[in-house]
Amino acid sequence: MAAKLILFPVPIGDGPIDTALPPYNREMLNTCRHFIVEDIRTARRNLKRMGYEAEIDDTTFFELNEHTPETDIAHYLDPIAQGSNVGLMSEAGLPCIADPGSLITSMAHRQGIEILPLVGPSSIFLALMASGFNGQNFAFNGYPPIDTNKLTASLKSLETRIYRDSQTQIFIEAPYRNDKLLALLASRLMPTTRICVACDLTLPTQYIRTRMARLWLTEPPQLHKRPAIFLLYK
């Protein structure tokens, strides 16, 4: 059987692995001795949690993150040509979704390498599922601008798409800026535009709530340094 690039989801919380990943993922994990990861230290810890049975010190890691020059990744898929599977992992959630893994999958397509995506959790899609918003027409917008004026202009553009196209708008923020972002959303959007906040997904402290913008101005949740997804809809 030809070697593959295998896309491994990583749990987004510290709960039991069996609630986040199917047993087949562990089976495929143990066919790999080469992994492309965002951070080697985190990847080593996640592999142990996910049931990796080989010696970590005998495992090869290639690092891929925002600091990795594209010229450095050219050899990352070489083990596949030599008959060995290569695993691609994100820090949390699904690889290639809001992380740089798409550089690797694009390279695999160009080289004619088979790609095997595995089932696992995504905070983006879990939040969309629970929001009550349109799941047939949506856009993930990554991180919003930090500058307040640029952020306000961006929010108005997103709000236009919500009402014109019935399109759910999804984005994330650095956890330490969550509270400021929610306050800006509540004050700058139209009062009846709905905001869903999905925080600590899959954890015991999980919080998911959808309310009109004006209602978030009173008694907002404490989101500081908690991973959160923000969704907007009419």
Backbone as CSV, one residue per row, in Angstrom:
resi,resn,N_x,N_y,N_z,CA_x,CA_y,CA_z,C_x,C_y,C_z
1,MET,0.851,-1.201,0.000,0.000,0.000,0.000,0.886,1.250,0.000
2,ALA,0.562,2.191,-0.878,1.376,3.396,-0.998,1.308,4.232,0.274
3,ALA,2.405,4.861,0.601,2.453,5.747,1.761,1.600,6.984,1.507
4,LYS,1.143,7.595,2.583,0.190,8.704,2.504,0.622,9.854,3.404
5,LEU,0.004,11.005,3.130,0.001,12.117,4.077,-1.300,11.998,4.871
6,ILE,-1.190,11.820,6.181,-2.368,11.605,7.026,-2.595,12.845,7.883
7,LEU,-3.806,13.387,7.838,-4.161,14.606,8.571,-4.814,14.215,9.893
8,PHE,-4.103,14.454,10.995,-4.559,14.031,12.317,-5.170,15.199,13.104
9,PRO,-6.464,15.128,13.427,-7.027,16.113,14.349,-6.440,15.925,15.749
10,VAL,-6.441,17.010,16.504,-5.938,17.012,17.877,-7.061,17.518,18.783
11,PRO,-7.284,16.895,19.940,-8.341,17.370,20.845,-8.174,18.853,21.168
12,ILE,-9.298,19.541,21.358,-9.247,20.968,21.677,-9.476,21.225,23.159
13,GLY,-9.608,20.150,23.922,-9.750,20.267,25.366,-9.006,19.137,26.047
14,ASP,-9.072,19.096,27.383,-8.347,18.094,28.160,-9.227,16.941,28.610
15,GLY,-10.379,16.773,27.957,-11.267,15.686,28.316,-10.758,14.348,27.816
16,PRO,-11.510,13.270,28.085,-11.107,11.930,27.629,-10.945,11.882,26.114
17,ILE,-9.885,11.232,25.649,-9.602,11.149,24.221,-10.742,10.471,23.476
18,ASP,-11.356,9.454,24.087,-12.394,8.693,23.397,-13.621,9.529,23.055
19,THR,-13.805,10.658,23.734,-14.943,11.520,23.403,-14.644,12.461,22.249
20,ALA,-13.376,12.542,21.845,-12.986,13.485,20.794,-12.526,12.802,19.518
21,LEU,-11.887,11.624,19.640,-11.272,10.990,18.485,-11.704,9.529,18.393
22,PRO,-12.020,9.043,17.185,-12.374,7.631,17.022,-11.151,6.729,17.135
23,PRO,-11.345,5.437,17.474,-10.216,4.514,17.630,-9.359,4.391,16.374
24,TYR,-9.961,4.552,15.192,-9.204,4.425,13.942,-8.057,5.430,13.879
25,ASN,-8.249,6.600,14.478,-7.183,7.607,14.474,-5.929,7.090,15.166
26,ARG,-6.129,6.401,16.279,-4.980,5.846,17.008,-4.292,4.779,16.168
27,GLU,-5.079,3.960,15.486,-4.502,2.928,14.622,-3.615,3.552,13.550
28,MET,-4.117,4.611,12.912,-3.345,5.254,11.853,-2.159,6.030,12.425
29,LEU,-2.329,6.591,13.614,-1.241,7.334,14.262,0.000,6.452,14.391
30,ASN,-0.235,5.186,14.698,0.886,4.283,14.938,1.467,3.694,13.669
31,THR,0.998,4.158,12.511,1.662,3.824,11.246,2.679,4.891,10.851
32,CYS,2.764,5.963,11.621,3.635,7.099,11.276,4.839,7.163,12.217
33,ARG,5.971,7.518,11.642,7.158,7.821,12.442,7.708,9.198,12.070
34,HIS,6.971,9.906,11.211,7.347,11.258,10.806,6.114,12.151,10.936
35,PHE,6.275,13.315,11.568,5.145,14.217,11.782,5.537,15.655,11.457
36,ILE,4.606,16.349,10.803,4.732,17.787,10.551,3.840,18.484,11.564
37,VAL,4.420,19.358,12.389,3.695,19.916,13.530,3.983,21.409,13.661
38,GLU,3.110,22.099,14.393,3.316,23.531,14.639,4.376,23.772,15.701
39,ASP,4.348,22.954,16.749,5.294,23.117,17.848,5.685,21.722,18.327
40,ILE,6.971,21.415,18.338,7.412,20.059,18.630,7.089,19.656,20.071
41,ARG,7.285,20.547,20.998,7.026,20.209,22.406,5.552,19.858,22.616
42,THR,4.655,20.673,22.071,3.227,20.400,22.192,2.854,19.115,21.465
43,ALA,3.454,18.909,20.304,3.142,17.704,19.522,3.536,16.448,20.273
44,ARG,4.666,16.443,20.914,5.108,15.272,21.684,4.098,14.948,22.775
45,ARG,3.613,15.973,23.456,2.630,15.766,24.516,1.309,15.241,23.949
46,ASN,0.872,15.818,22.814,-0.386,15.382,22.214,-0.307,13.951,21.693
47,LEU,0.825,13.577,21.121,0.975,12.206,20.635,0.800,11.205,21.771
48,LYS,1.391,11.475,22.914,1.248,10.582,24.057,-0.211,10.486,24.490
49,ARG,-0.902,11.615,24.532,-2.326,11.616,24.909,-3.169,10.826,23.926
50,MET,-2.802,10.888,22.652,-3.607,10.284,21.596,-3.305,8.802,21.374
51,GLY,-2.386,8.244,22.164,-2.139,6.815,22.092,-0.994,6.390,21.203
52,TYR,-0.063,7.276,20.973,1.111,6.945,20.146,2.011,6.000,20.921
53,GLU,2.350,4.858,20.315,3.048,3.805,21.029,4.546,3.761,20.765
54,ALA,5.020,4.398,19.723,6.446,4.360,19.404,7.234,5.280,20.349
55,GLU,8.527,5.081,20.375,9.388,5.943,21.177,9.422,7.343,20.562
56,ILE,9.110,8.335,21.373,9.115,9.713,20.887,10.504,10.106,20.376
57,ASP,11.543,9.617,21.049,12.909,9.980,20.649,13.310,9.357,19.319
58,ASP,12.560,8.352,18.871,12.825,7.732,17.569,11.924,8.296,16.476
59,THR,11.172,9.333,16.816,10.217,9.946,15.889,10.816,11.225,15.313
60,THR,10.598,11.445,14.026,11.109,12.644,13.354,10.019,13.701,13.289
61,PHE,10.363,14.923,13.661,9.416,16.035,13.614,9.933,17.112,12.659
62,PHE,9.021,17.613,11.831,9.284,18.773,10.987,8.375,19.892,11.488
63,GLU,8.934,21.043,11.772,8.147,22.144,12.328,7.597,23.032,11.223
64,LEU,6.305,23.337,11.334,5.631,24.213,10.369,4.740,25.179,11.125
65,ASN,5.124,26.446,11.143,4.307,27.474,11.776,4.509,28.793,11.037
66,GLU,4.016,29.874,11.611,4.069,31.152,10.902,5.497,31.655,10.687
67,HIS,6.462,31.074,11.394,7.850,31.496,11.257,8.651,30.624,10.285
68,THR,8.035,29.583,9.748,8.758,28.654,8.875,8.787,29.180,7.442
69,PRO,9.961,29.438,6.884,10.023,29.855,5.476,9.523,28.736,4.565
70,GLU,8.797,29.107,3.516,8.275,28.092,2.598,9.399,27.276,1.978
71,THR,10.560,27.864,1.850,11.680,27.126,1.249,12.133,25.971,2.131
72,ASP,11.793,26.002,3.430,12.239,24.956,4.350,11.383,23.699,4.274
73,ILE,10.191,23.789,3.688,9.267,22.660,3.753,9.416,21.711,2.568
74,ALA,10.280,22.023,1.633,10.349,21.252,0.393,10.630,19.771,0.623
75,HIS,11.368,19.446,1.698,11.743,18.050,1.948,10.827,17.349,2.941
76,TYR,9.795,18.032,3.454,8.980,17.467,4.531,8.247,16.188,4.119
77,LEU,7.961,16.041,2.845,7.223,14.865,2.375,8.143,13.788,1.805
78,ASP,9.438,13.964,1.918,10.384,12.984,1.375,10.177,11.568,1.926
79,PRO,9.838,11.391,3.215,9.645,10.021,3.715,8.561,9.245,2.962
80,ILE,7.571,9.950,2.396,6.511,9.264,1.663,7.083,8.600,0.417
81,ALA,7.998,9.271,-0.263,8.643,8.686,-1.440,9.456,7.452,-1.071
82,GLN,9.836,7.364,0.201,10.616,6.223,0.688,9.728,5.148,1.326
83,GLY,8.389,5.339,1.211,7.452,4.322,1.683,6.924,4.496,3.080
84,SER,7.141,5.654,3.711,6.695,5.879,5.083,5.594,6.934,5.134
85,ASN,4.530,6.648,5.871,3.479,7.637,6.076,4.030,8.854,6.818
86,VAL,3.465,10.013,6.523,3.780,11.243,7.251,2.486,11.796,7.832
87,GLY,2.505,12.141,9.119,1.341,12.723,9.769,1.456,14.233,9.848
88,LEU,0.329,14.912,9.653,0.254,16.369,9.779,-0.693,16.699,10.920
89,MET,-0.224,17.489,11.896,-1.014,17.823,13.081,-1.057,19.327,13.300
90,SER,-2.197,19.806,13.761,-2.323,21.180,14.222,-2.010,21.225,15.712
91,GLU,-1.972,22.413,16.286,-1.836,22.539,17.734,-3.078,22.011,18.434
92,ALA,-4.247,22.266,17.839,-5.521,21.800,18.380,-6.544,21.836,17.257
93,GLY,-7.469,20.887,17.285,-8.495,20.868,16.252,-8.002,20.253,14.957
94,LEU,-8.577,20.722,13.843,-8.304,20.121,12.544,-7.102,20.759,11.861
95,PRO,-6.196,19.939,11.331,-5.097,20.510,10.551,-5.623,21.161,9.282
96,CYS,-4.944,22.211,8.855,-5.278,22.969,7.634,-6.474,23.902,7.805
97,ILE,-7.112,23.890,8.964,-8.212,24.819,9.244,-7.685,25.837,10.249
98,ALA,-7.508,27.076,9.791,-6.936,28.137,10.637,-5.535,27.771,11.117
99,ASP,-4.775,27.054,10.282,-3.368,26.811,10.561,-2.640,26.638,9.234
100,PRO,-1.307,26.609,9.235,-0.565,26.655,7.968,-0.446,25.321,7.238
101,GLY,-1.160,24.287,7.689,-1.027,22.966,7.096,-1.388,22.874,5.629
102,SER,-2.186,23.824,5.143,-2.574,23.779,3.726,-1.366,23.881,2.798
103,LEU,-0.264,24.470,3.267,0.959,24.507,2.455,1.437,23.090,2.141
104,ILE,1.288,22.206,3.119,1.733,20.827,2.955,0.760,20.043,2.079
105,THR,-0.527,20.197,2.303,-1.495,19.450,1.492,-1.438,19.901,0.034
106,SER,-1.208,21.183,-0.192,-1.068,21.679,-1.558,0.161,21.056,-2.222
107,MET,1.251,20.964,-1.478,2.459,20.357,-2.005,2.227,18.876,-2.300
108,ALA,1.474,18.189,-1.427,1.176,16.775,-1.645,0.374,16.573,-2.929
109,HIS,-0.581,17.452,-3.194,-1.353,17.347,-4.435,-0.438,17.500,-5.656
110,ARG,0.459,18.459,-5.583,1.367,18.674,-6.717,2.265,17.458,-6.964
111,GLN,2.570,16.715,-5.902,3.449,15.554,-6.021,2.679,14.258,-6.245
112,GLY,1.350,14.352,-6.331,0.542,13.159,-6.562,0.461,12.233,-5.367
113,ILE,0.607,12.767,-4.172,0.571,11.972,-2.939,-0.866,11.847,-2.444
114,GLU,-1.243,10.651,-2.025,-2.582,10.442,-1.464,-2.676,11.105,-0.099
115,ILE,-3.818,11.760,0.157,-4.053,12.467,1.419,-5.222,11.801,2.138
116,LEU,-5.022,11.487,3.417,-6.065,10.848,4.223,-6.460,11.775,5.366
117,PRO,-7.608,12.491,5.258,-8.068,13.325,6.364,-8.891,12.490,7.352
118,LEU,-8.615,12.641,8.632,-9.303,11.877,9.666,-10.307,12.745,10.425
119,VAL,-11.245,12.075,11.063,-12.329,12.746,11.777,-11.843,13.258,13.126
120,GLY,-12.307,14.452,13.505,-11.950,14.999,14.810,-12.633,16.331,15.056
121,PRO,-12.389,16.948,16.216,-13.100,18.159,16.610,-12.548,19.419,15.953
122,SER,-13.433,20.363,15.686,-13.071,21.698,15.207,-13.893,22.708,15.983
123,SER,-13.238,23.608,16.693,-13.976,24.612,17.465,-14.838,25.477,16.551
124,ILE,-14.364,25.723,15.329,-15.118,26.555,14.389,-16.453,25.905,14.060
125,PHE,-16.415,24.623,13.710,-17.639,23.947,13.297,-18.524,23.560,14.483
126,LEU,-17.927,23.251,15.626,-18.742,23.001,16.816,-19.524,24.260,17.187
127,ALA,-18.855,25.410,17.108,-19.529,26.668,17.415,-20.653,26.955,16.421
128,LEU,-20.398,26.740,15.141,-21.425,26.960,14.127,-22.617,26.045,14.356
129,MET,-22.364,24.777,14.661,-23.435,23.828,14.922,-24.351,24.309,16.046
130,ALA,-23.741,24.874,17.098,-24.488,25.232,18.301,-25.079,26.635,18.265
131,SER,-24.706,27.434,17.280,-25.072,28.850,17.276,-26.530,29.122,16.930
132,GLY,-27.128,28.256,16.136,-28.455,28.546,15.597,-28.413,29.395,14.348
133,PHE,-27.216,29.631,13.799,-27.047,30.471,12.617,-27.014,29.619,11.347
134,ASN,-26.976,30.293,10.217,-27.018,29.624,8.918,-25.770,28.755,8.722
135,GLY,-25.961,27.454,8.637,-24.850,26.534,8.435,-24.656,26.143,6.988
136,GLN,-25.452,26.724,6.085,-25.313,26.430,4.654,-24.577,27.528,3.893
137,ASN,-24.452,28.687,4.519,-23.732,29.797,3.907,-23.010,30.545,5.019
138,PHE,-21.687,30.329,5.101,-20.927,30.941,6.183,-19.504,31.218,5.708
139,ALA,-18.828,32.112,6.426,-17.450,32.463,6.095,-16.633,32.533,7.376
140,PHE,-15.456,31.902,7.344,-14.526,32.030,8.452,-13.504,33.097,8.090
141,ASN,-13.387,34.111,8.938,-12.587,35.297,8.619,-11.277,35.396,9.400
142,GLY,-10.899,34.348,10.113,-9.639,34.391,10.846,-9.682,35.407,11.981
143,TYR,-8.577,36.136,12.153,-8.465,37.135,13.222,-8.896,38.511,12.714
144,PRO,-9.659,39.257,13.500,-10.048,40.614,13.088,-8.891,41.589,13.275
145,PRO,-8.953,42.762,12.628,-7.897,43.770,12.820,-7.796,44.213,14.282
146,ILE,-6.583,44.543,14.710,-6.387,44.999,16.087,-6.776,46.470,16.239
147,ASP,-6.434,47.282,15.246,-6.753,48.716,15.295,-8.265,48.906,15.363
148,THR,-8.722,49.736,16.293,-10.163,49.894,16.531,-10.890,50.425,15.305
149,ASN,-10.307,51.399,14.616,-10.966,51.963,13.436,-11.064,50.930,12.319
150,LYS,-9.985,50.183,12.116,-10.015,49.145,11.080,-10.982,48.025,11.456
151,LEU,-11.025,47.708,12.751,-11.955,46.679,13.216,-13.394,47.107,12.992
152,THR,-13.707,48.354,13.303,-15.063,48.856,13.097,-15.465,48.775,11.629
153,ALA,-14.558,49.176,10.737,-14.840,49.106,9.301,-15.030,47.658,8.856
154,SER,-14.214,46.749,9.402,-14.343,45.333,9.058,-15.678,44.770,9.522
155,LEU,-16.091,45.145,10.731,-17.365,44.653,11.255,-18.536,45.131,10.408
156,LYS,-18.478,46.356,9.950,-19.550,46.866,9.099,-19.616,46.096,7.781
157,SER,-18.439,45.743,7.252,-18.402,44.956,6.015,-19.001,43.572,6.241
158,LEU,-18.646,42.947,7.371,-19.206,41.633,7.684,-20.713,41.715,7.884
159,GLU,-21.152,42.771,8.546,-22.582,42.933,8.810,-23.360,43.108,7.510
160,THR,-22.757,43.786,6.545,-23.396,43.928,5.238,-23.614,42.565,4.595
161,ARG,-22.616,41.693,4.680,-22.736,40.359,4.086,-23.764,39.509,4.813
162,ILE,-23.899,39.718,6.116,-24.910,38.981,6.874,-26.308,39.262,6.323
163,TYR,-26.625,40.536,6.159,-27.986,40.915,5.758,-28.200,40.801,4.251
164,ARG,-27.149,41.017,3.462,-27.292,40.929,2.008,-27.319,39.478,1.531
165,ASP,-26.463,38.643,2.104,-26.286,37.283,1.592,-26.777,36.205,2.554
166,SER,-27.322,36.599,3.698,-27.709,35.620,4.731,-26.534,34.703,5.068
167,GLN,-25.375,35.300,5.245,-24.147,34.542,5.461,-23.651,34.723,6.892
168,THR,-23.509,33.618,7.608,-22.934,33.652,8.947,-21.457,34.041,8.870
169,GLN,-21.039,34.927,9.750,-19.644,35.371,9.798,-18.996,34.829,11.071
170,ILE,-17.826,34.204,10.918,-17.147,33.529,12.023,-15.720,34.061,12.132
171,PHE,-15.245,34.298,13.346,-13.853,34.696,13.528,-13.386,34.353,14.928
172,ILE,-12.086,34.431,15.116,-11.477,34.158,16.412,-10.622,35.356,16.808
173,GLU,-10.236,35.368,18.065,-9.393,36.444,18.567,-8.363,35.867,19.530
174,ALA,-7.260,36.563,19.696,-6.301,36.169,20.725,-7.019,36.200,22.069
175,PRO,-6.925,35.150,22.891,-7.742,35.056,24.105,-7.663,36.256,25.031
176,TYR,-6.507,36.923,25.090,-6.398,38.060,26.008,-7.105,39.309,25.475
177,ARG,-7.598,39.270,24.216,-8.345,40.407,23.673,-9.841,40.098,23.555
178,ASN,-10.280,38.951,24.059,-11.684,38.550,23.892,-12.672,39.547,24.491
179,ASP,-12.409,39.986,25.712,-13.360,40.879,26.387,-13.508,42.202,25.634
180,LYS,-12.387,42.743,25.180,-12.436,44.000,24.423,-13.205,43.809,23.121
181,LEU,-12.973,42.679,22.461,-13.667,42.427,21.201,-15.167,42.320,21.408
182,LEU,-15.601,41.575,22.402,-17.045,41.435,22.630,-17.679,42.785,22.941
183,ALA,-16.996,43.614,23.715,-17.526,44.944,24.017,-17.677,45.776,22.741
184,LEU,-16.689,45.683,21.832,-16.774,46.420,20.573,-17.886,45.871,19.691
185,LEU,-18.030,44.571,19.632,-19.110,43.976,18.845,-20.466,44.465,19.343
186,ALA,-20.629,44.431,20.645,-21.916,44.800,21.229,-22.261,46.264,21.000
187,SER,-21.237,47.121,20.926,-21.491,48.556,20.800,-21.468,49.057,19.355
188,ARG,-20.775,48.370,18.457,-20.611,48.875,17.089,-21.563,48.218,16.082
189,LEU,-22.051,47.026,16.364,-22.994,46.379,15.454,-24.394,46.930,15.664
190,MET,-25.272,46.688,14.707,-26.658,47.072,14.897,-27.228,46.333,16.109
191,PRO,-28.092,46.990,16.882,-28.551,46.395,18.144,-29.174,45.014,18.005
192,THR,-29.825,44.747,16.854,-30.511,43.465,16.703,-29.679,42.398,15.985
193,THR,-28.479,42.747,15.519,-27.595,41.723,14.955,-27.235,40.749,16.069
194,ARG,-27.312,39.468,15.760,-27.059,38.467,16.789,-25.586,38.068,16.837
195,ILE,-25.102,37.888,18.050,-23.736,37.450,18.317,-23.796,36.142,19.091
196,CYS,-23.058,35.151,18.614,-22.873,33.923,19.385,-21.447,33.883,19.895
197,VAL,-21.286,33.600,21.162,-19.971,33.391,21.764,-19.890,31.928,22.189
198,ALA,-18.880,31.232,21.679,-18.661,29.826,22.039,-17.268,29.718,22.638
199,CYS,-17.205,29.376,23.904,-15.949,29.451,24.662,-15.667,28.121,25.352
200,ASP,-14.403,27.757,25.444,-13.982,26.530,26.147,-14.698,25.289,25.620
201,LEU,-14.836,25.195,24.315,-15.565,24.080,23.729,-14.931,22.743,24.101
202,THR,-15.776,21.785,24.433,-15.459,20.412,24.861,-14.918,20.341,26.283
203,LEU,-14.789,21.459,26.975,-14.301,21.462,28.349,-15.471,21.530,29.339
204,PRO,-15.263,21.170,30.597,-16.338,21.291,31.591,-16.835,22.724,31.747
205,THR,-15.993,23.713,31.434,-16.362,25.124,31.554,-16.982,25.681,30.261
206,GLN,-17.366,24.811,29.344,-17.908,25.252,28.053,-19.045,26.251,28.228
207,TYR,-19.008,27.293,27.389,-20.018,28.345,27.410,-20.407,28.651,25.971
208,ILE,-21.687,28.499,25.641,-22.189,28.834,24.308,-23.490,29.599,24.478
209,ARG,-23.520,30.812,23.922,-24.748,31.598,24.046,-24.900,32.526,22.853
210,THR,-26.135,32.655,22.364,-26.470,33.562,21.257,-27.451,34.608,21.762
211,ARG,-27.102,35.883,21.552,-27.986,36.988,21.942,-27.820,38.132,20.948
212,MET,-28.818,39.028,20.919,-28.688,40.242,20.119,-27.568,41.109,20.684
213,ALA,-26.952,41.892,19.814,-25.774,42.670,20.201,-26.030,43.538,21.424
214,ARG,-27.170,44.213,21.442,-27.426,45.152,22.540,-27.517,44.450,23.892
215,LEU,-27.890,43.163,23.898,-28.024,42.446,25.161,-26.683,42.005,25.727
216,TRP,-25.640,41.974,24.869,-24.312,41.633,25.368,-23.683,42.792,26.141
217,LEU,-24.288,43.974,26.056,-23.736,45.125,26.775,-23.911,44.995,28.281
218,THR,-24.893,44.210,28.707,-25.142,44.010,30.133,-24.710,42.605,30.543
219,GLU,-23.989,42.491,31.602,-23.518,41.229,32.173,-22.799,40.346,31.156
220,PRO,-21.751,40.875,30.521,-20.988,40.043,29.588,-20.213,38.959,30.344
221,PRO,-19.962,37.830,29.715,-19.175,36.773,30.375,-17.709,37.168,30.472
222,GLN,-16.993,36.526,31.355,-15.554,36.748,31.485,-14.835,35.814,30.512
223,LEU,-14.277,36.375,29.446,-13.654,35.587,28.395,-12.137,35.708,28.360
224,HIS,-11.574,36.458,29.285,-10.150,36.748,29.245,-9.326,35.462,29.308
225,LYS,-8.444,35.280,28.317,-7.539,34.142,28.218,-8.257,32.796,28.096
226,ARG,-9.497,32.828,27.613,-10.222,31.584,27.344,-10.412,31.456,25.827
227,PRO,-10.117,30.309,25.220,-10.287,30.167,23.767,-11.748,30.312,23.382
228,ALA,-12.018,31.189,22.419,-13.405,31.490,22.056,-13.551,31.658,20.549
229,ILE,-14.749,31.390,20.070,-15.146,31.618,18.691,-16.298,32.615,18.720
230,PHE,-16.295,33.575,17.793,-17.353,34.567,17.691,-18.064,34.390,16.352
231,LEU,-19.391,34.404,16.402,-20.197,34.258,15.195,-21.232,35.374,15.149
232,LEU,-21.502,35.875,13.940,-22.466,36.947,13.750,-23.501,36.522,12.731
233,TYR,-24.760,36.915,13.001,-25.834,36.631,12.037,-27.009,37.549,12.336
234,LYS,-27.925,37.593,11.392,-29.074,38.492,11.547,-30.156,37.870,12.423
